[in-house]
Amino acid sequence: MGDLNEAEAIGRLFGQRGEPVPVYASKGALGCLHAASPAVDVVLAVEMMRGGIVPGAITAARLPDTVGALRMIKGRPEPMRPRRALINACSSEGQCASLLIEAPDL
């Protein structure tokens, strides 16, 4: 979670679904991966959806109560099977990209 504005935007986008949206940060779980981070985030998101476990971030900020639709996963991984994952990546030059992936209906 980069900042409060990002958290509130994600909460508005996904929070209307009736259940808390799990949030984790690969940097908080794996450390800084620099240029490899976006690719690692995509692999982690796919494996999270396939395996039914959301990794916990070791160093994660507490989300404010104003972002009630989001649930930061901290510490130990938690079993759950999210169908969607939003990956945000920003380069050191300031370019940012977001990728939304969704598990197929089986």
N, C-alpha and C positions, 0 to 999 in steps of 0.2 A: 504494500500500500504506500504509494508515494506521498500522498497528502490528503487532507480532509476533503478537498474538492473532488478528487478522484474517487474516494470512498462514497461520497454522497451521490455522484453520478452513477456508479455501479449499483448502489442501493436503489436509485430511481429506476434504472433499466431492468434490474432483475428482482427487485424486492416485492413486486406485485404478485408473486407466484404462490404466496401463502406459507412458505417455509423459509427459514433463514438461508442465506446464500453463503456457502463455505468460502473462506478467503485464506490463501496461504501465500507466502513469498518464498520463491526458491532461494533467493539470496540469504534469507534468514535461516534456511534449512541446510544449504550447501556452501554458502560463502559467495564471494564475488567471482563471477565467471567471465567477466568482461565481454568480449565479442561473441563467445559461445552461448551466452545466457539465453537469447531468444530461441535458439534451436533446442537447448536443454529444456526450456519452459514448455515447448510444444511436446517433446517426448514425455516429460513428466505429466502433462495434462492428459495425454492419450493413455498412459499407463494408469493414471489415477482413475479414469473412467472405466478402463478394462478391469482393473484389479479390485476396485471398490474400497480403496484406502486413500485418504487425503493426508499428505505429509504435514507434519507440524513444523512451524517455524520456531527456531530456538530463540531468536531475538526479534520479537514482534511487538509493535506498539499496540496499546489498548485502543480499540475503536471507541469514539465518543457515543453516548446514548442517542445522539441525533441520527446516527446511522444504524437504526435498529434492524434493518433487513439483512445486514451482513454479520457473519460469525467468524471471527479470526480463529484459525486453528493453530494452537500453540503447543509446544512441547511434543508430546507423543503423537504419532499418526492416529487418525480416527477412522473407523470403518464407516463408509457412506458411499453411495454410488451416484455422484452428480452426472447429469446428462450433458451439461454444457460447461465450457471453460473459456474464460476470456484471458488472453495473454497480451500484456502491454510491454513494449520494449522501447527504450530511448537510447540513442547513441550519444557519445560524448560531444558530438557536433550539434546536438539539439534536434535531430530528426526523431520522430516518434511514430510508431505503428502499433495498431491493435489487431488482434486476430481472434475471432470467435469461432470455436469449434463445437460441434454438437454430435453426440453419439447417435447412430442410426437406430431406428425402431427395429427390434428383432422379433 
